[in-house]
Amino acid sequence: MASALVIGLRPIYGLIIYIAAFAYYPTYLSVPVGTIDFTLIRIVILAIYLKLFLGTRLPRNFRLILLDKLLIVYFVAQIVAGFMTGSPTKAFLENRAGAVFDMVLPYFVVRMIVTKKEDYLLLLKGILVIAAPISLIGLYQCLTGHNPAGFMKQYAAWGSQRYVPEYRLGFYRADVTFSISIMFGLFFAMLGPICAGVLGYVKKNKWIYRVGLGLMVVGVFSSMSAGPWLAVGFAVPFVAFFRYRKYWKVGIATVVVLCVLIEIISNRHFYEVIDRFTFSGSTAWYRARLIHVGLFEGGMSGHWLAGYGDLTQAAGQASTEWAAKIDRRQRVDMVNHYLVILFRYGLIALVPFLGMLLAAIRSLIQAAKLSLSDLDNWLIWCLGAALFGTLGAMASTMLFGPPINIFYIMLGLCGVMPTLIRTSSITFEA
C-alpha cells in the first residue's frame, strides 16, 4: 500500500510516506529475501527510486556536490577497512548492503527530490502531522506502561520477543513501534528542531504548528532516555541564539574557554559533565570513561588505521578488554557514535566521516550567505540546530535503526539548502 501511494503521488509525498513508514511500522518486522531482511522502509525506498527514474526528470537534473562525494568516500572507506581487518566477507558485505538502504539511498533521495523551498516546507508540515499522533501514543505508554503496538514484538525478525515495560523516575519508557525507547525519543529530538523552521512561513493558525512542536517535546519526554534529551539540550540553546547569531565567534570562544576552565579547575574532564544531561550518574560516568579508555588508555593501540573490523574475533576480544578497564562488564556498550566508527573502521573511515560533517556545515554556511531574508535565515538556523543537537547526542549514544535514516536525511537537507535559498532569493528579487 505504501509503495502504491509512492508510485501514484508526487515524489515529495513519497518522501513523507517513507518517514511515516518507520514511525508507524516496526523496523523489527521484515521480509527475508535471500540473506537480506527487507523492512518496510527498505521496500518503500526502492519504490521511491522507481518513481524517480521512471516517472520524473529529477535524476537527470542531479549534480554531485562535495558532500555527496564525501559520503561515497566514507562508505567505500568502511568496506576497505573491513577487508583490511579480515571481517567475515559474506556477513560483512550483507551488513554493508543493508547500510546502503539505511545511509546512501535516503540521502540521495532527499538530494534529488527536495529542489524547491515549497517542497521543503511541505516536508516539514508532513513530519509534524506524522509525529503528533505517535507522540500522544508515547505519552499514553509513558503514563500507563501499556504499549498498544507491543504485541508485534513477538513477530520480530531477529527472534521472538515480549514487551516488558521499563520504569524510570516514576514513568514508563515509551518506544511504541520502535525497538527501544532511545530510538523513539531521537525521532522527535532530531526532527523537531528542523520542523521549527516552518513557523516563519505560517500566516494563519500558527498555534496549530506550535502545538505540533510541543508534541515533539512530549515525544522526547515520553522516551525517558538521556540521548534524546542531550540532543534537545544542544539544539534548544542553538535555536535561542538565533537573535544573537552575529556574535557566533563570541559564542564559540565562550564554549572553548569554559571547557578549558573545567579542565583547569575541576577534577574531571570537560566531556565528563555530560552527567548534567542524563537520568543516571552511573551511565554518564560510563560514557565518559569509555572515551578515556578508547582514546587515552591504549584502547586503539595498533588499530588506529583500520580499526578492529566488523564481526571479527579481534573486535570481540577488544570489546572484552575495554569493558574490563571500564567496569569489568563482559562486553563494552559502544554508546558513542564517533567511537563506534573508529573502533570498527579506524581513521580510514572516521576522517571522511568528519569531513562529511564539515561539508554539511559548509553547505549551511553557503546557504546563509545566499539568504536575503530573516525567514530564510531562520529556516537554515533550525536545520543547523537539529544537526548540532544530533552531533552532540552522538557523543552519548550510537545511532542505529531509524535514527540512522533520519541522520542521512538531515545531511541530505543540508546539501540541498543552498539550492533552495538560491532559487527562493531569485524569486524574492523578481
C-alpha positions as CSV (number, residue, x, y, z in Angstrom):
1,M,0.0,0.0,0.0
2,A,2.8,2.4,0.9
3,S,4.7,1.6,-2.3
4,A,1.5,2.1,-4.4
5,L,1.0,5.6,-2.8
6,V,4.6,6.4,-3.5
7,I,4.2,5.5,-7.2
8,G,1.0,7.4,-7.6
9,L,1.8,10.6,-5.8
10,R,4.4,13.4,-6.3
11,P,7.9,12.5,-5.1
12,I,7.8,14.8,-2.1
13,Y,4.8,13.0,-0.8
14,G,6.7,9.7,-1.3
15,L,9.4,11.1,1.0
16,I,6.7,11.9,3.6
17,I,5.3,8.4,3.3
18,Y,8.8,7.0,3.8
19,I,9.2,8.9,7.0
20,A,5.7,7.8,8.2
21,A,6.7,4.2,7.4
22,F,9.4,4.0,10.0
23,A,7.3,5.9,12.5
24,Y,4.3,3.7,12.3
25,Y,5.5,0.3,11.2
26,P,8.1,-1.5,13.4
27,T,11.5,-1.9,11.8
28,Y,11.9,-5.2,13.6
29,L,9.3,-6.7,11.3
30,S,10.8,-7.7,7.9
31,V,10.5,-9.9,4.8
32,P,13.6,-12.1,4.3
33,V,14.8,-12.1,0.7
34,G,17.7,-14.5,0.5
35,T,20.0,-13.5,3.3
36,I,18.9,-9.8,3.5
37,D,16.0,-8.7,5.6
38,F,13.7,-6.2,3.8
39,T,11.9,-4.0,6.2
40,L,9.0,-1.8,5.1
41,I,11.2,1.3,4.8
42,R,13.7,-0.6,2.5
43,I,10.8,-1.6,0.2
44,V,9.4,1.9,0.2
45,I,12.7,3.5,-0.7
46,L,13.0,1.2,-3.7
47,A,9.5,2.3,-4.8
48,I,10.6,5.9,-4.5
49,Y,13.6,5.3,-6.7
50,L,11.4,3.5,-9.2
51,K,9.1,6.6,-9.3
52,L,12.1,9.0,-9.7
53,F,13.8,7.1,-12.5
54,L,10.7,6.0,-14.5
55,G,8.3,8.9,-13.7
56,T,10.3,12.1,-13.3
57,R,13.3,14.0,-14.7
58,L,14.8,14.7,-11.3
59,P,17.7,12.2,-11.6
60,R,18.7,13.9,-14.9
61,N,19.0,17.3,-13.2
62,F,21.1,15.9,-10.3
63,R,24.7,17.2,-9.9
64,L,27.2,15.9,-7.5
65,I,28.5,18.2,-4.8
66,L,31.3,17.9,-2.3
67,L,29.0,16.5,0.4
68,D,27.8,13.7,-2.0
69,K,31.4,12.8,-2.8
70,L,32.5,12.6,0.8
71,L,29.5,10.4,1.7
72,I,30.6,8.0,-1.1
73,V,34.2,8.1,0.1
74,Y,33.1,7.4,3.7
75,F,31.0,4.4,2.6
76,V,33.8,3.0,0.4
77,A,36.3,3.6,3.3
78,Q,34.2,1.3,5.6
79,I,34.5,-1.5,3.0
80,V,38.2,-1.0,2.5
81,A,38.8,-1.1,6.3
82,G,36.6,-4.2,6.6
83,F,38.7,-6.1,4.1
84,M,41.9,-4.8,5.7
85,T,40.9,-6.2,9.1
86,G,39.6,-9.5,7.8
87,S,35.9,-9.1,8.5
88,P,34.0,-12.2,7.5
89,T,33.3,-11.4,3.8
90,K,29.8,-12.7,3.4
91,A,28.4,-11.4,6.7
92,F,30.2,-8.1,6.3
93,L,29.0,-7.5,2.7
94,E,25.5,-8.3,3.7
95,N,25.8,-5.8,6.6
96,R,27.1,-3.1,4.2
97,A,24.4,-3.9,1.7
98,G,21.9,-3.1,4.4
99,A,23.8,0.1,5.1
100,V,23.2,1.2,1.5
101,F,19.4,1.1,2.2
102,D,19.8,3.0,5.5
103,M,22.5,5.6,4.6
104,V,23.1,6.1,0.9
105,L,19.6,5.7,-0.6
106,P,17.8,8.0,1.9
107,Y,20.5,10.7,1.5
108,F,20.4,10.8,-2.3
109,V,16.6,10.5,-2.5
110,V,16.5,13.8,-0.5
111,R,19.1,15.4,-2.7
112,M,17.0,14.5,-5.8
113,I,13.5,15.3,-4.5
114,V,13.8,18.4,-2.4
115,T,14.7,21.0,-5.0
116,K,12.2,23.8,-4.1
117,K,11.6,25.6,-0.9
118,E,7.8,24.9,-1.2
119,D,8.6,21.2,-1.1
120,Y,10.9,21.6,1.9
121,L,8.2,23.4,3.8
122,L,5.6,20.7,2.8
123,L,8.0,18.1,4.1
124,L,8.3,19.8,7.5
125,K,4.5,20.1,7.7
126,G,4.1,16.4,6.8
127,I,6.6,15.4,9.6
128,L,4.6,17.4,12.2
129,V,1.4,15.6,11.1
130,I,3.2,12.3,11.3
131,A,4.7,13.0,14.7
132,A,1.6,14.3,16.5
133,P,-0.4,11.0,16.9
134,I,2.6,8.8,17.7
135,S,3.8,11.3,20.4
136,L,0.4,11.0,22.1
137,I,0.5,7.2,22.0
138,G,4.0,7.5,23.5
139,L,2.7,9.7,26.3
140,Y,-0.1,7.1,27.0
141,Q,2.6,4.4,27.2
142,C,4.8,6.6,29.4
143,L,1.9,7.1,31.9
144,T,0.4,3.6,31.9
145,G,3.1,1.2,30.8
146,H,0.8,-0.2,28.1
147,N,2.1,-0.2,24.6
148,P,-0.7,-0.7,22.0
149,A,1.9,-1.9,19.5
150,G,3.9,-4.0,21.9
151,F,2.3,-7.3,20.8
152,M,4.1,-7.1,17.5
153,K,7.4,-7.7,19.2
154,Q,6.6,-11.4,19.2
155,Y,6.9,-11.4,15.4
156,A,10.4,-9.7,15.4
157,A,12.6,-10.9,12.5
158,W,15.6,-11.5,14.8
159,G,13.8,-13.7,17.3
160,S,10.5,-13.6,19.1
161,Q,10.4,-11.0,21.9
162,R,8.0,-9.9,24.6
163,Y,7.2,-6.4,25.5
164,V,8.3,-5.7,29.1
165,P,7.6,-2.2,30.4
166,E,10.7,-0.3,31.6
167,Y,10.3,2.0,34.5
168,R,12.4,5.2,35.2
169,L,11.8,8.1,37.6
170,G,8.1,7.4,38.1
171,F,7.3,6.9,34.4
172,Y,7.5,4.2,31.8
173,R,9.8,4.5,28.9
174,A,7.9,4.7,25.7
175,D,9.0,3.0,22.5
176,V,5.7,2.3,20.7
177,T,6.7,1.0,17.2
178,F,10.4,1.4,17.8
179,S,12.8,-1.3,19.0
180,I,13.9,0.7,22.1
181,S,12.9,4.0,23.8
182,I,16.1,5.8,22.7
183,M,15.1,5.4,19.0
184,F,11.7,6.7,19.8
185,G,13.0,9.8,21.6
186,L,15.6,10.5,18.9
187,F,12.9,10.5,16.2
188,F,11.4,13.6,17.8
189,A,14.7,15.2,19.1
190,M,16.3,15.0,15.6
191,L,13.3,16.2,13.5
192,G,11.7,18.6,16.0
193,P,14.3,21.5,15.5
194,I,14.1,21.1,11.7
195,C,10.3,21.5,11.8
196,A,10.6,24.7,13.9
197,G,11.8,26.3,10.7
198,V,8.2,26.3,9.3
199,L,7.0,28.8,11.9
200,G,8.3,31.8,10.0
201,Y,6.3,30.9,6.9
202,V,2.9,30.3,8.5
203,K,0.5,33.2,8.3
204,K,-2.7,31.6,9.7
205,N,-3.4,29.2,12.5
206,K,0.2,29.3,13.7
207,W,-0.9,27.9,17.0
208,I,-1.5,24.5,15.3
209,Y,2.1,24.3,14.3
210,R,3.2,25.4,17.8
211,V,1.1,22.6,19.3
212,G,2.8,20.2,16.8
213,L,6.2,21.3,18.0
214,G,5.1,21.0,21.6
215,L,4.0,17.4,20.9
216,M,7.6,16.8,19.6
217,V,8.8,17.7,23.1
218,V,6.2,15.3,24.5
219,G,7.6,12.5,22.4
220,V,11.1,13.2,23.7
221,F,9.9,13.3,27.3
222,S,7.9,10.0,26.9
223,S,11.1,8.1,25.9
224,M,12.7,8.9,29.3
225,S,16.0,8.5,27.6
226,A,19.1,10.6,28.1
227,G,20.3,10.5,24.5
228,P,17.3,12.4,23.1
229,W,17.3,14.8,26.0
230,L,21.0,15.5,25.3
231,A,20.1,16.3,21.6
232,V,17.4,18.7,22.8
233,G,19.9,20.2,25.3
234,F,22.2,21.1,22.5
235,A,19.5,22.1,19.9
236,V,17.3,24.4,22.0
237,P,20.1,26.8,23.1
238,F,21.3,26.9,19.5
239,V,17.8,27.9,18.3
240,A,17.6,30.5,21.1
241,F,20.9,32.0,19.9
242,F,19.3,32.9,16.6
243,R,18.7,36.6,17.6
244,Y,22.4,36.9,18.6
245,R,23.9,34.9,15.7
246,K,26.1,37.8,14.6
247,Y,28.1,37.1,17.9
248,W,28.8,33.5,16.9
249,K,32.5,33.9,17.3
250,V,32.0,35.1,20.8
251,G,29.8,32.1,21.5
252,I,32.4,29.6,20.2
253,A,35.1,31.4,22.2
254,T,33.0,31.2,25.4
255,V,32.4,27.5,25.0
256,V,36.1,26.9,24.4
257,V,37.0,29.0,27.5
258,L,34.5,27.1,29.7
259,C,35.9,23.8,28.6
260,V,39.5,24.9,29.4
261,L,38.3,26.2,32.8
262,I,36.7,22.9,33.6
263,E,39.9,21.1,32.7
264,I,41.9,23.5,35.0
265,I,39.6,24.0,38.0
266,S,37.6,20.7,38.1
267,N,38.9,17.3,38.9
268,R,37.1,16.0,35.8
269,H,37.5,16.4,32.1
270,F,35.1,18.7,30.3
271,Y,33.4,15.8,28.5
272,E,32.5,14.2,31.8
273,V,30.0,17.0,32.6
274,I,27.6,15.0,30.4
275,D,26.1,13.7,33.6
276,R,24.2,17.0,33.9
277,F,22.1,15.9,31.0
278,T,21.5,12.3,31.9
279,F,19.0,10.4,34.2
280,S,21.7,8.4,35.9
281,G,25.1,9.5,37.1
282,S,26.4,5.9,36.7
283,T,25.6,5.8,33.0
284,A,27.1,9.2,32.5
285,W,30.3,8.1,34.2
286,Y,30.4,5.1,31.9
287,R,30.1,7.2,28.8
288,A,33.0,9.5,29.9
289,R,35.1,6.5,30.9
290,L,34.5,4.9,27.5
291,I,36.0,7.9,25.8
292,H,39.0,7.9,28.1
293,V,39.7,4.1,27.7
294,G,39.3,4.3,23.9
295,L,41.4,7.3,23.2
296,F,43.8,7.8,26.0
297,E,44.4,4.4,27.7
298,G,45.6,2.3,24.7
299,G,42.1,1.2,23.5
300,M,43.0,1.7,19.9
301,S,46.7,0.8,20.2
302,G,47.8,-0.9,17.0
303,H,44.4,-0.4,15.3
304,W,44.1,3.3,14.7
305,L,44.3,3.0,10.9
306,A,41.6,0.4,10.1
307,G,40.0,-0.3,13.4
308,Y,39.2,-3.8,14.8
309,G,36.9,-4.7,12.0
310,D,33.2,-5.6,12.0
311,L,32.2,-9.1,13.3
312,T,35.9,-10.1,13.8
313,Q,37.5,-12.1,16.6
314,A,39.8,-9.1,17.3
315,A,36.7,-6.8,17.8
316,G,35.2,-9.3,20.3
317,Q,38.5,-9.5,22.2
318,A,38.9,-5.7,22.2
319,S,35.4,-5.3,23.4
320,T,36.1,-7.6,26.4
321,E,39.4,-5.7,27.2
322,W,37.7,-2.3,27.0
323,A,34.9,-3.5,29.3
324,A,37.4,-4.8,31.9
325,K,39.1,-1.5,32.0
326,I,35.9,0.4,32.5
327,D,33.8,-1.5,35.0
328,R,34.5,-5.2,34.4
329,R,31.4,-6.0,32.4
330,Q,31.6,-8.8,29.8
331,R,31.2,-6.6,26.7
332,V,31.6,-2.9,26.1
333,D,28.5,-0.9,25.2
334,M,29.6,1.5,22.5
335,V,27.4,4.5,23.5
336,N,29.4,6.9,21.3
337,H,28.8,7.0,17.5
338,Y,32.2,8.5,16.8
339,L,34.0,5.8,18.8
340,V,31.9,3.1,17.0
341,I,33.3,4.3,13.7
342,L,36.8,4.5,15.0
343,F,36.6,1.1,16.7
344,R,35.2,-0.7,13.6
345,Y,36.8,1.1,10.7
346,G,39.6,3.2,12.2
347,L,40.8,6.6,10.9
348,I,40.3,5.4,7.3
349,A,36.6,5.9,7.8
350,L,36.4,8.4,10.7
351,V,38.3,11.1,8.8
352,P,35.9,11.1,5.8
353,F,33.0,10.9,8.2
354,L,34.2,14.1,10.0
355,G,34.9,15.6,6.6
356,M,31.3,14.8,5.6
357,L,30.0,16.6,8.7
358,L,32.2,19.7,7.9
359,A,30.9,19.7,4.3
360,A,27.3,19.6,5.7
361,I,28.1,22.6,7.9
362,R,29.8,24.3,4.9
363,S,26.5,23.9,2.9
364,L,24.5,25.6,5.6
365,I,27.0,28.5,5.7
366,Q,26.8,28.8,1.9
367,A,23.0,29.0,2.2
368,A,23.2,31.6,4.9
369,K,25.4,33.8,2.6
370,L,22.9,33.5,-0.2
371,S,19.9,34.4,2.1
372,L,18.2,37.7,1.6
373,S,15.6,37.4,4.4
374,D,15.4,36.5,8.1
375,L,12.8,33.9,7.2
376,D,15.3,32.0,5.1
377,N,18.0,32.5,7.8
378,W,15.6,31.0,10.4
379,L,15.0,28.0,8.1
380,I,18.7,27.4,7.8
381,W,19.3,28.0,11.5
382,C,16.7,25.5,12.6
383,L,18.3,22.8,10.4
384,G,21.7,23.7,11.8
385,A,20.3,23.4,15.3
386,A,19.0,19.9,14.5
387,L,22.4,18.9,13.2
388,F,24.2,20.4,16.2
389,G,21.9,18.6,18.6
390,T,22.3,15.3,16.8
391,L,26.1,15.6,16.7
392,G,26.1,16.3,20.5
393,A,23.9,13.4,21.2
394,M,26.1,11.1,19.1
395,A,28.8,11.6,21.8
396,S,26.4,9.8,24.2
397,T,24.6,7.3,22.1
398,M,25.2,5.2,19.0
399,L,22.8,5.8,16.1
400,F,21.1,2.7,14.8
401,G,17.7,1.8,13.4
402,P,15.5,4.7,12.1
403,P,17.7,7.4,13.7
404,I,20.4,6.4,11.1
405,N,17.9,7.0,8.3
406,I,16.9,10.4,9.8
407,F,20.6,11.4,10.2
408,Y,21.3,10.9,6.5
409,I,18.0,12.6,5.5
410,M,19.2,15.5,7.6
411,L,22.6,15.6,5.8
412,G,20.7,15.5,2.5
413,L,18.7,18.5,3.6
414,C,21.9,20.3,4.4
415,G,23.1,19.5,0.9
416,V,20.1,21.0,-0.8
417,M,19.8,24.1,1.3
418,P,22.0,26.4,-0.8
419,T,19.9,25.5,-3.9
420,L,16.6,26.1,-2.0
421,I,17.8,29.5,-0.8
422,R,19.3,30.5,-4.2
423,T,16.1,29.8,-6.1
424,S,13.9,31.5,-3.4
425,S,16.2,34.5,-3.5
426,I,15.8,34.9,-7.2
427,T,12.1,34.8,-6.8
428,F,12.3,37.3,-4.0
429,E,14.3,39.7,-6.1
430,A,11.9,39.4,-9.0
